[in-house]
Amino acid sequence: MNPYPNQPRTANRHETGDLPAIEEHDLPQGRHQFHKERLMSQIHDDRRATARRNPFLRKAILLPAAAALAGALAVGVLVFTPGGGTQGPDDRATGPVLTTRIGTVDAHGAPRLLDRISLAAAEADAPQGRAGQYVYIETRSAGTHIRTDGDVSSLVTVPLHTRQSWKSPDGLKGWLIEPGTTGPEGITLGGPDETGNAPKPHLGAPSHDYLATLPTDPDALLRKIYEETEGQGNGKDQQAFTTIGDLLVESWPSPRLTAALYRAAGKIPGVVTVDSATDAAGRKGVAVARLDEHSGTRTEWIFDNKTLTFLGERTVQVRGNGGEGGLIKPGTVLFTHAVMVRAFVDDIKVKP
């Protein structure tokens, strides 16, 4: 990823100004993803139980009670016009359904590719922050979900949009700005949990400091992931893959931990490579993926073909029809998420 600012592990920095329309030209024309920030242990378990009932609800954002939001933002993109404002997600859901060509799978290529990716990741410079700084993560997202009006259900899309988060390394302070989820000024991610205590970080809601405590031996790391996520999601292997993907997209692991996450993923049964995938910013690459046999969806981690830099993640319906009434057809992109900038900054709302 070699992006702005001078951190080799970040993705390319997008130009300032309004987001441009993005189109993947080789696509036919045309999840509900809740972003998670500070999931408390009890709520984290509730979310996973929900995910077991509805495989399309994969991630969640839990905010302090004073700033809790009604509704959730469907995310995930490929063919889109810019979006903005502060309306609810259904109000913004306009435009063609996100679709893509389903890439060709190599069932035996993942360990070899992940080995190369882990070597490249281990050579990156470690992110260095000063006392009092915040971890800034900027992403682009969009997606497809089912909307029901009365007795009529339809497949709708949420526009490509930018999401910006600031979090202190200990995870106790933070801020979020995201069209459709927050107002223009954003909302706080700080404060105590529902019991009045400081939230305790865990794999489902890690702080930057917590990441530094995780083992960097791939076998020990994978064992910890299996143990902490037991009983969650659609099977232990799918949940382990999902958990690693969440860490890659929504946090900033050190080079050593990133390399260990890739090597751990290579040990999960069912992980494959996909010859071609496109992220939310329109960048093409090769993917490491796993099929959720329960839902027929495939989650793909997208990497630059040359540098093997992590670009982002998307989930595509690849087998059978999903959703209410089978509205989600194969080739539908449920959500896509592109990592644009990761950096240390001096304060909340400050950009690199």
C-alpha positions in Angstrom: 0.0 0.0 0.0 2.7 2.8 0.1 0.4 5.8 0.8 0.2 9.1 2.4 1.5 10.0 4.9 4.9 8.3 4.9 3.7 5.0 6.1 4.4 2.1 3.7 1.5 0.1 5.1 -1.3 2.5 4.2 -3.3 2.6 1.0 -3.1 5.3 -1.6 -4.4 8.7 -0.4 -7.4 9.9 -2.4 -7.6 13.4 -3.8 -9.4 16.0 -1.7 -12.8 17.4 -2.7 -16.0 15.6 -3.6 -15.8 11.9 -4.2 -15.9 11.2 -7.9 -18.2 8.7 -9.6 -16.6 5.3 -9.7 -17.2 2.7 -12.3 -15.6 -0.6 -12.9 -15.9 -0.9 -16.6 -15.8 -4.6 -17.0 -18.8 -5.0 -14.6 -22.4 -5.6 -15.7 -24.5 -2.5 -15.1 -26.6 -2.4 -12.7 -24.9 -5.6 4.1 -26.0 -4.3 5.9 -22.7 -3.5 7.7 -22.7 -1.9 11.0 -19.3 -0.4 11.7 -17.9 -1.5 15.0 -15.8 0.7 17.3 -16.3 -0.1 20.9 -18.2 -3.3 21.3 -18.6 -4.3 24.8 -18.3 -8.0 25.6 -22.0 -8.6 26.2 -23.1 -6.6 23.2 -20.4 -8.2 21.1 -21.9 -11.6 21.9 -25.3 -10.4 21.0 -24.1 -9.1 17.7 -22.5 -12.5 16.9 -25.8 -14.2 17.8 -27.6 -11.8 15.4 -25.0 -12.7 12.7 -25.9 -16.3 13.1 -29.5 -15.5 12.4 -28.7 -13.2 9.5 -25.4 -13.9 7.7 -25.5 -10.5 6.0 -25.2 -8.6 9.3 -21.4 -9.0 9.8 -20.2 -5.9 11.7 -21.6 -3.6 14.2 -21.0 -0.2 15.6 -21.9 0.4 19.3 -21.8 3.9 20.5 -22.1 5.5 23.9 -25.8 5.6 25.0 -26.0 9.4 24.7 -24.9 9.1 21.0 -26.6 5.9 20.0 -27.9 5.9 16.5 -31.2 4.5 15.3 -30.6 2.4 12.2 -27.5 1.0 10.5 -25.5 1.8 7.4 -25.2 -0.6 4.7 -21.8 -0.5 3.1 -19.6 -2.1 0.8 -19.1 -0.4 -4.0 -18.4 -0.5 -7.6 -20.7 1.5 -9.7 -21.8 4.8 -7.9 -22.4 8.5 -7.7 -21.2 10.5 -4.7 -23.3 10.5 -1.6 -23.5 12.6 1.5 -25.7 14.3 4.0 -27.0 12.9 7.2 -30.1 11.1 6.1 -30.8 7.5 7.2 -29.3 4.8 5.0 -32.6 3.9 3.3 -33.2 7.5 2.3 -29.8 7.5 0.6 -30.2 4.1 -1.0 -30.4 5.0 -4.7 -28.8 3.9 -7.9 -28.0 0.6 -9.5 -27.4 -2.6 -7.5 -23.7 -3.2 -7.0 -22.6 -6.1 -9.2 -19.3 -7.7 -10.3 -17.8 -10.5 -12.2 -17.3 -13.5 -9.9 -13.6 -14.2 -9.9 -12.0 -17.5 -10.6 -10.9 -19.5 -7.5 -7.7 -21.4 -7.0 -8.4 -23.8 -4.1 -4.7 -24.4 -3.5 -3.1 -21.0 -4.0 -3.8 -19.3 -0.7 -0.9 -20.6 1.4 1.7 -19.6 -1.2 0.2 -16.2 -1.8 -0.3 -15.5 1.9 3.3 -16.4 2.5 4.4 -13.8 0.0 2.0 -11.2 1.4 3.2 -11.8 4.9 6.8 -11.4 3.9 6.0 -8.0 2.2 4.0 -6.9 5.3 6.8 -7.8 7.7 9.2 -5.5 5.8 7.0 -2.4 6.2 8.0 0.3 8.7 6.2 0.1 12.0 3.7 2.9 12.7 5.2 5.3 15.2 3.1 7.6 17.2 3.8 10.1 20.0 2.2 10.4 23.3 -1.2 12.0 23.0 -1.7 11.2 19.3 -4.6 9.4 17.7 -4.9 6.6 15.2 -6.6 8.1 12.1 -8.3 5.7 9.6 -10.0 6.9 6.5 -11.9 4.5 4.3 -14.4 4.4 1.4 -17.4 2.2 1.5 -20.7 1.4 -0.2 -23.0 -1.5 -0.4 -26.2 -3.3 -1.2 -29.0 -4.3 1.1 -32.7 -5.2 1.1 -35.2 -2.5 1.9 -38.9 -3.3 2.8 -41.6 -0.7 2.3 -44.8 -2.1 3.6 -45.2 -5.5 2.0 -42.7 -4.8 -0.8 -39.0 -5.6 -0.6 -36.4 -4.5 -3.0 -32.6 -4.5 -3.4 -31.1 -1.0 -2.9 -27.7 0.5 -2.7 -26.0 3.1 -0.4 -23.6 5.6 -2.1 -19.9 5.5 -2.0 -18.9 7.6 0.9 -15.9 8.4 3.1 -15.7 7.3 6.7 -13.2 8.9 9.1 -12.3 7.7 12.6 -10.0 8.9 15.3 -9.1 6.7 18.3 -6.6 7.0 21.1 -4.2 4.1 21.3 -5.8 3.0 24.6 -9.2 3.0 22.9 -10.8 5.3 25.6 -11.2 8.3 23.4 -12.4 8.6 19.8 -14.5 10.3 17.2 -16.4 9.2 14.0 -17.6 11.1 11.0 -19.6 9.2 8.4 -22.3 10.4 6.1 -25.6 8.7 6.8 -24.5 7.6 10.2 -23.4 10.8 11.9 -24.0 14.5 11.4 -21.3 16.6 9.6 -19.4 17.2 12.9 -19.5 13.5 13.9 -20.0 11.8 17.2 -17.8 10.8 20.1 -16.7 7.2 20.5 -15.4 7.8 24.0 -17.0 7.2 27.4 -17.8 4.3 29.7 -19.7 1.2 28.7 -23.2 0.4 29.8 -22.0 -0.7 33.2 -20.2 2.6 33.8 -16.7 1.1 33.4 -14.0 1.7 30.8 -14.6 -0.6 27.9 -12.1 -3.6 27.8 -10.6 -4.2 24.4 -10.8 -7.6 22.8 -10.5 -9.2 19.4 -13.9 -7.9 18.3 -13.1 -4.3 19.4 -9.3 -3.9 19.7 -7.5 -0.8 20.8 -4.1 0.0 19.2 -2.4 -0.9 22.5 -4.3 -4.2 22.7 -3.0 -5.2 19.3 0.5 -5.0 20.7 -0.3 -7.7 23.2 -1.4 -10.3 20.7 1.0 -13.2 19.9 2.9 -12.9 16.6 3.4 -16.7 16.3 0.8 -17.7 13.7 -0.2 -20.9 15.4 -0.6 -19.2 18.8 -2.5 -16.3 17.2 -4.9 -18.6 15.4 -5.4 -20.6 18.5 -6.4 -17.5 20.4 -8.8 -16.4 17.7 -10.5 -19.8 17.7 -10.8 -19.7 21.5 -12.1 -16.2 21.8 -14.6 -16.5 18.9 -15.9 -20.0 19.8 -19.6 -20.3 19.1 -19.8 -17.1 17.0 -20.7 -16.7 13.4 -21.3 -19.5 10.8 -18.7 -22.0 12.0 -15.3 -21.6 13.7 -13.3 -21.4 10.4 -15.5 -18.7 8.8 -15.6 -16.7 12.0 -11.8 -16.9 12.3 -11.4 -15.6 8.8 -14.0 -12.8 9.5 -12.2 -11.8 12.7 -8.8 -11.5 10.9 -10.4 -9.5 8.1 -12.0 -7.1 10.7 -8.5 -6.5 12.2 -7.0 -5.8 8.8 -9.7 -3.3 7.8 -10.7 -1.6 11.0 -7.5 -1.3 12.9 -3.7 -0.8 12.3 -1.7 -3.8 13.3 2.0 -3.7 13.5 4.0 -5.2 10.6 4.9 -8.3 12.7 1.3 -8.8 13.7 0.0 -8.2 10.2 2.4 -10.8 8.9 1.2 -13.2 11.6 -2.4 -12.6 10.7 -1.8 -13.5 7.1 0.1 -16.7 8.0 -2.6 -17.6 10.5 -5.2 -17.1 7.7 -3.3 -19.5 5.5 -3.9 -22.2 8.1 -7.7 -21.9 8.0 -9.4 -24.6 6.0 -11.3 -23.4 2.9 -9.2 -20.2 2.3 -8.6 -19.8 -1.4 -7.3 -17.2 -3.9 -9.4 -15.3 -6.4 -7.8 -14.1 -9.7 -9.4 -10.7 -9.7 -11.3 -8.3 -7.4 -11.9 -4.5 -7.2 -12.1 -2.5 -4.1 -14.4 0.4 -3.2 -11.9 2.9 -4.7 -11.8 1.1 -8.0 -8.4 -0.4 -7.5 -8.0 -3.9 -9.0 -6.0 -6.7 -7.4 -5.8 -10.3 -6.5 -7.8 -11.6 -3.5 -7.6 -14.1 -0.7 -11.1 -15.3 0.1 -13.3 -17.8 1.9 -16.9 -18.9 1.1 -19.5 -18.9 3.8 -21.3 -22.1 3.0 -24.3 -21.0 5.0 -25.0 -17.8 3.2 -23.4 -18.4 -0.2 -21.3 -15.2 0.2 -17.6 -15.0 -0.3 -15.5 -12.5 1.6 -12.5 -11.3 -0.4 -9.4 -9.5 1.0 -8.0 -7.5 -1.9 -4.2 -6.9 -2.5 -2.3 -4.9 -5.0 -1.0 -7.3 -7.7 2.5 -5.8 -7.6 3.2 -4.6 -4.1 0.9 -7.1 -2.3 -0.3 -4.2 -0.2 -3.7 -4.7 1.4 -6.3 -2.5 -0.3 -9.6 -3.5 1.3 -12.3 -6.1 1.5 -15.6 -6.9 -0.1 -18.3 -9.6 0.2 -20.0 -11.0 -2.9 -22.9 -13.4 -3.3 -21.4 -16.2 -5.3 -23.7 -19.2 -4.7 -27.5 -19.4 -4.7 -29.8 -16.5 -4.1 -29.7 -14.7 -0.7 -31.8 -12.4 1.3 -35.5 -12.1 1.7 -37.3 -13.6 -1.4 -33.9 -14.5 -2.9 -33.4 -10.9 -4.1 -29.6 -11.1 -3.8 -28.4 -12.8 -6.9 -24.9 -14.2 -7.6 -22.6 -11.4 -8.5 -24.2 -8.9 -6.1 -21.7 -7.0 -4.0 -23.1 -6.8 -0.5 -20.5 -4.4 0.7 -17.0 -3.2 -0.2 -14.6 -1.3 2.0 -11.3 0.4 0.8 -8.6 1.5 3.2 -7.3 4.9 2.0 -5.3 6.4 4.9 -3.9 5.2 8.2 -1.7 7.5 10.2 -1.0 9.1 13.6 -2.4 12.6 14.0 -2.2 15.1 16.8 -5.9 15.4 17.8 -9.5 14.5 16.9 -10.7 15.9 13.6 -7.1 16.5 12.5 -6.2 14.9 9.2 -2.7 13.8 8.1 
